[in-house]
């Protein structure tokens, strides 16, 4: 297999793990090859406009190469844009229009163009994500959608592939994305071996579930999200519509939608689904629990509905989730 160049693009204030996490994944793939007496599959480059030392948001400085010039052959290469402090803000100093223009040009010359976390904003400004699905850190998903309405923004995926363009959720999700690229290049066995070497999930179950409804509700116990969560939780097995939810909060349906969207970025139906998903996950983690009982007790009614929800929300089937966490 031909060696693949990995170009990791950073800038002042970048999030260190956005770049070093994927770098370690590809480095570990090289270690696997070396141990098997095979050629190393990746050449890893840390690059930045102008090159030289670049300080990350945590203060650690990395030494970078300059951006590859226009005449450099990038065929077959992978470009990964890191995220970092301020890159999502149009008027912040981290936003370098020249860097976005370079990314726009380079994207047409590489085999894969990727972004970790808020690096998606760089791809968006380069016009690369219009009409495509993308994800970023859950805190910035709404902002990405607002700034770039032509993008189909998903707020719960770990990473998304849309053609030659890849985006990932926040920070550590860059390693999930990099593992998926290793699997594409080297096959499932190598991807799994790299994950085991790094002591991480090969296929992380679930989306950005750290952004859970329960944690959000704890942030402000007086807001509509907390009130509705407290009302819904003991009623998950019941048939519930938005009119009932609005009445429970003494609000009109329209006001409930508006206030819940402001408080948590969710619609009432999305909150109900999330609570049922969290309940189902908790049930499946209990010893002796069956998928059928978990479906009934969490409000999904039957195994078919639970499987559909797990596939759509977490990207795994309930039995796989149970095997990992039960």
N, C-alpha and C positions, 0 to 999 in steps of 0.2 A: 504494500500500500504506500502511495506517495505521502510524504510528510506534509501535514497541514499546518499552515501558519495561523496562529491565534493572535489577533491584534486587540489588546485590551486598552480602550481609550479612557484616560482619566483627565482631570482638570483640578485646579485648586479648590479644596473643600470637598473632594469626592469622598464617598463613603468607602472606607478601606476594604471592608469585606465584599463590597460589590465587585471589586477587581481581584482581590487576593483569593476570595473563595473560589471563583471559577478557575483562576490560575492554578490553585492547588489540585482541583479536580483533574485538569489536563496534565499537571505534573505527576499526579498519582497514576494516571494512565501510562505515562512514560515509564514510571517505576515498574508497573506491571509488565510492560514490554521488556524492559531491561532484565527483570528477573527471569523471564522466559527466553532470554538470549535472542530477542527480536529487535528490529530497528525501532527507535522511538517514533511514535506516530505524530507528535506535535512539536512545533517550535513556538515558544511563547514570547510575545513582545508586549511590554508595557509602553504605551505611547501617549504623547500629549503635544499640544501645539507648542512648537519651539523646542521640545525635549528638555532634558535636564531634571533637577530635583523638583518634585511636586508634593506639596503638603496635603495630607488628607484631613478630613473634618476632625479626626481625633488627635491630630498633631503629628502622626507618624508620616515621614517623608519617604517617597519612593523615587528611584532614579529611572527616568523614562527616555525612550528614543523619540526623535522628531516624528511627526506624521509622515507616512510614506509619500514620496512625491508622486506627481501625476503619472510619471513614466514607469513607476514600479509595477511589476506584474503581480496582481492580487488574485489571479484566477485560482479558485479552489480554497481560498482563505476564508476565515471566519472573523468578523468584526464584532466586538462586544463593547457596548457603551455603558460605562458605569453611571450610577446616579450619585446624588450628593446634595449638600446643603445649598439651597437657593436656586438650583437648576430649573425648578418648576416655575419660578417667578420671572415674568417677562422682563422686568426692569432691574433684576438683581445682577450683580457683577459676575456671577457664575455663568450667566447666559452669554455665550460667545457666538455671535452670528457667523463668524468665519468658520468656527468649528462645525456648526450645523451645515454650512455649505459644503465643507469637506466631506462630512458624513453622507450628504446627498449624492455627491459624486462617487464616493467610494462604494456606496451600496450597490451601484450598478456594475461594479468590478469584482466584488467578492461573491462567494457561493452562498454565504449566510450572513445576515445582518441582525444583530441581537441587541437588546437593551435590558439592563438589570435595574429594577426599582424605578426611580424617577428618570433614569436614562431614557425612558419612553418619551419624555418631553423633547429630548434632542431629536429622536427619530420623527416625532410629530412635526416639529418645526422644519425638519428637512422635507416634509411632505410625503414621507414614506408610509404612513399609517392610514391615510385617508381611504375609507371604504373597507378597512380591515378590522379584524378583532385584535384587541390588545388589552394588557393588564399592567398595572403599576402598583406601588404600595397602596394599601387600602386607605390610608389617610389622604392620598392625593388622587384617588380615582375620580371623585366628583369634579375636581379642578381640571383634570385632563379632559374629561367629557365636556366641561363648560368651555374650555379654551379651544377645543378641537371637536366640534359637534359631528364632523364627518367620520370620526372613529367610533367603532362599536366597542366601548369600554366595558370590560368585565371586572367586577370588584372582588371576586373570591377565588379566582384561579391561581394556581401556583406559577404556572407559565403557560403561554399560548404560542402555538406555531400557526402562522398564516402565510402559506407559501414560503418564500425564502426569509421571511421576517419573523423574529422571535422576541417576545417580551416576557418579563417575569415579574412576580410580586416583590415585596420588599426584601432587600438585603440578603438574608440567608437563602432566599429562593433562587438566587443566582447560581448556587451550587446544584440545585435541582435541575435547572435549565442546562447547566454544563454537563451533568450526568446524562441527560437526554441526548445531547450532542455526541457524547462518547458512545452511547448505545447506537446512534445512527451510523457512526463511523466504524465502530469495532464490533458491534453486535451485543446482544443482551448479556452474554456470559462475561464479557469484559466490563460492561457497565456495572454489573452486579459485583464483580471482583473489586472494582474501584470503590464502590460504595462501602463494601465490607472493609477495605483497607482504611477508609476514612471514618468508619464507624458512623455512617449516616444511612438514612433510608434511601434505597434505590428508587422506589416510587413512593413518595410521601403520601400517606392517606389523607384525604381531605384538602380543603382549600385554606384560605387564610383564617382558620378557625380560632386563632388567637384573638381575633376580633369577634368575641362571642357576645350574644345577647345578654347573658348574665353579667359579664364584665361591664358592658355598656350601662346596664341598669344600675350597677353599683356606683357609677360615676356621679349621678345626681338622682337620689331616690325620690325627688319631688317632681321630676319632669314627666311628660306624657309617656315616654318610653318605659320608664320604671313602673308607672301606674298600670299601663296596659300589660306589661310583662307579668306583673304580680297577679293581674286578673286572669290572664290566659293560662298561666302555668298549671293550675289545678283543673283546667277545663280542656286540656289538649285532646281528650278522647271524644269530645262533643263536636257536633257540626256547628261551626261558628261562622257568621258572615260579618261583613264590615259594619253593618248597621248595629249589630249587637256590641261590637267593639267600641263604636262611637258612643253608644248609650252608656256603656260601662265607665267611660271617661267623662261623661256629661258634656260631650262635644258633638257638633254636627259632623257628618261624614267628611265634608270638605275640610273642616278645620283639623280633624284628626289626621287626615292625609298630610296637610301642610305642616303641622307641628311635629309629627313623627318623622317626616322627611328632614326637617330642620334639626331635630334632636339626634337622629340615628342614621339618616340617609336611607331609610327603608319605607316601604309602603306597609299598611297593616297586614296584607296578605303575606308579604315577604317576612315580616316579623313572626307571624304564626308558623310559617314553614320553617324558619330558622329554629324556633323553639322546639318544634316537633323533631327536627333533625338532631338537635342536641339531646333531647330526651331519648331518641332512638339509639344514639351513640352510647349514652350512659347505660342504657339497658343491655346493649350488646356486649358491654364490657363486664357484665356480671356473670359469674360462673353458672353454668346450667341454663342460661337464657337461650331460647330458640328465636329464630328470625320471625316466625309466625307470631309469637307472643309479643316480641318487641314491636312489630308492626301494629298490633292491636292496642297495646298499652301506650304507644306514643301518638296515637291519633291517625295513623295512616290507613288503618282498617284492615289491610291485607298485605301479603308479601309482595304482590305485583306493584302496588303503589309505593311500597318502601324501596323496592329495587329501582324503580324509575327515579325516585327522589335521590337516592344515593348516587346513581349514575350521573344525574344532572348536577348535583350539588358538590359531590365529593370525588367523582370520577372513579369510584370503586363500587363493587357490589357488597351488600351487607355481610355476606359470609366471609369475604376477604377482610373486611374491617374487623369482624369478630375474631378471625384467626390471628390478627396482629395484636389486638388489644384485649381480647377476652381472657 
